């Protein structure tokens, strides 16, 4: 195992291996994730949301079935942003029993 300061100098990060042990692996992606969404259309059985990494530019869309509470990306591309937006929309609905007009998710 590489010592902590040396691993940081090499661009690695600790990964919890359970039972208090850590292993080091290099990072290839940013740690933070941010997605904004807003309602753009609504019918009796579905809602469409625009979503993206910037509140002023949301290039993608997701469709939420209001009966089953299942979502799908309109463009067919399942991504981390799509999953974050979908999960946050569902979580907000669970809290208020109303589909949100807009929101964001940060982690």
BELNORVEN-V660546 format. One record per run of one state. SS is the DSSP state (hx for helix, st for strand, lp for the rest). FROM is the first residue (numbers start at 0). TO is the last residue. If there is no record, write none. Layout:
# BELNORVEN-V660546
ss/from/to
SS/FROM/TO
SS/FROM/TO
This chain:
# BELNORVEN-V660546
ss/from/to
lp/0/2
hx/3/8
lp/9/10
st/11/17
lp/18/19
st/20/25
lp/26/32
st/33/41
lp/42/44
st/45/51
lp/52/52
st/53/53
lp/54/55
st/56/56
lp/57/58
st/59/64
lp/65/68
st/69/72
lp/73/78
hx/79/95
lp/96/100
st/101/105
lp/106/106
